[in-house]
Amino acid sequence: MENYRIHGMSGEWEVVIGLEVHAQVTSQSKLFSGAATAFGAAPNSQVSLVDAAMPGMLPVPNRECIRQAVRTGMALNAKINPWSRFDRKNYFYADLPQGYQISQLYHPIVGEGEIDVVLDEKNPETTTKTIGIERIHVEQDAGKLMHDQHPTMSYVDLNRSGVALMEIVSRPDMRSPAEAGAYLTKLRQILRYVGSCDGNMDQGSMRADVNVSVRKPGDEFGTRTETKNVNSVRFVMAVVEAEARRQVDVIEDGGRIVQETRLYDPDRNETRSMRSKEDAHDYRYFPDPDLLPLELDQAFLDECEASLPELPDAKRARYESSLGLSAYNARVLTSDVETARWFEKLVTATAAKAKKPEAEVAKQASNWLTSELFGALNKLGTDLASSPVTPESGAELLGLVASGTISGSAAKQVLGLMLETGDGAAAIVTREGLTQTSDTGAIEAAVDAVLAANANKVADYKGGKEALFGFFVGQTMKAMQGKGNPGLVNEVLKAKLA
């Protein structure tokens, strides 16, 4: 892999990157209360007495949130700690009614793991890198301050207060914006497959704190800064580049890097100081006296492991080895869990209609999905989730092509009408009169007419200009208004011209 370097006046600098990803756990209720977690609810409409820190209210751990964190750790090949403990992280802010956050510092639920990322899909063997996971701990989210509701006052919305988060902390193993982007993309992909987080960064259910430092290659780690709450893969990559450049400029101008928390301004593509970076002792962590340690028995761990789905790397390998898909198609189809599910339903339905094994129809189905349907949806500015074409209706269209009922060119026309009207393929073919002609007699008559009308070209063809064969095919198909079976047209023409 090519080394990424920042070029300064004093030579090359290496960038060291670590990410702390906060992923909202998929659950119907919060980490320690029964309040709902639906996105977009009216302010302060999903707040229990526990979330509002009313006196005497005691937290009760949500079993599903713990289960999802364990499943995530297993998917990341991480060590699961059967014994873990909650700590209080003490700080005071208007959106934190308790005056502390319940988190896990000393004994997290998940220990070390790893993720393999590929930086160049054309050369996966030479561009794969393993990024270490240091830990995953569960914690409650804070509320949200709203500064744009009134000219002189700020409001507090506690809907997010107490929502369960997994904080997934990487090791400082990344050395370029591309590696940081690939890591975050792969992590989000795995979380979506597992179902432990929806990964919707635009809704705040997944966000990253980006730790960046610079050093001369081979030197000790430099002082790092942490840029908070970055909400897209593209912005994470931009933060790495902008902050690394800023640090190099500061050092080369004779300054020093201060350990601090920063914010990213995407409009100016720059980071700016927010506050000095606190250390763990500044938060006065201590074990939460209201919560017993978590003790996970083997039956619970076995159930978590058994519930894991086929993960993206394994699915991609199976698509290539068992279904015979190209590496490119396998990558595209496994990049998102919903796309993979759609494709597998398409293959199952297509195989059932054709009464063939799935392995025999998978390549045709994958080519149609990745080129025809994706291309058509892209032109319409929509995606697979919003497509009126279902896997079952897609299988119907593929069946009509495979049986010779319609031609490949007619299939494109039918697909366009399916997307426009939502009607089924067979109904459209009947209504539009697109059924392909496989009547040998009708094809022979059309071929005879074309050859008779172009006798000089027939003579040229027989004289060695074999490229004219395509001309005869085109003229025959035109005469038959595109409804002639292309395979039969070719056969009849070859026989007549022999």
ABEGO torsion letter per residue (X at the ends): XBBBBBBBAAEBBBBBBBBBBBBBBBBABBAABABBABBGBBBGABBBAAAAGBBGBBBBBBAAAAAAAAAAAAAAGBBBBABBBBBBBBBBBAABAAGBBBBBAABBABBBBBBBBBABAABAAAABBBBBBABBBBBBBBBBBBAAABAABBBBBAAABGBBBBBBBBBBABABAAAAAAAAAAAAAAAAAAGABAGBAAAGABBBBBBBBBBBBGBBBBBBBBBBGBABAAAAAAAAAAAAAAAAAAAAAGBBBBBBBBBBBAAAGBBBBABBBBBAAAAGBBBBAABBBBBBBAAAAAAAAAABBBBAAAAAAAAAAAAGBBAAAAAAAAABAAAAAAAAAAAAAAAAAAGBBAAAAAAAAAAAAAAAAAAAAAAAGBBAAABABBAAAAAAAAAAAAAGABBAAAAAAAAAAAAAAGBBAAAAAAAAGABBBABAAAAAAAAAAAAAABAAAAAAAAAGBAAAAAAAAAAAAAAAGGABBAAAAAAAAAAAAX
